């Protein structure tokens, strides 16, 4: 099973600041990595797929990068609605499609 | 409008069984690869298993913690996905989400679109 390790566990920032979230895979997953956002009481929402492609309707302030084992989600300028928990998920040919443990982005 | 509506959750004793349903609408269910993801209270997301479309073989894959106890099936005539859960353990307590990849063919799906239900809570407790 591929283990995804997200860092930091909690990120405290203010609106307008830049957020950088990391996801590291225990084995190479090529570019088969997705990022999700989850708000309390809601289902996760797909933000980024294949490491760097924004899903439909996702604002341009969200961007993804990386390949192989190291990936980054960047939010260029935080909006109040961006404070949530973020998960990465690998979708390679290696099952199961594991998730990282999450990064909580909180208001400073 | 796409909808995935889970049902069947509730309280069950350890060792018991439960069947969850997921009613789908707004997309071509028969072509979609379907999966279940769960989230224990206050914890992260855990992939449970996947069922390919019948056109793509109808095969299933499961995460290790549920393999041999859980079974995913589908009824394309009813646009419904099922999760049969047997030999339930307290650690199976979670919100269970039904998810869909609607654009699939052959060995892969277009990864840029997926749909999620709102989840149903399963509590395993004596």
Interface residues (C-beta under 8 A of the other chain):
Chain A: X1 X32 X34 X36 X38 X42 X43 X44 X45 X46 X49 X50 X53 X55 X56 X87 X89 X91 X95 X96 X97 X98 X99 X100 X101 X102
Chain B: X35 X37 X44 X45 X46 X47 X49 X50 X61 X62 X63 X64 X97 X111 X112 X113 X114 X116 X117 X118 X119
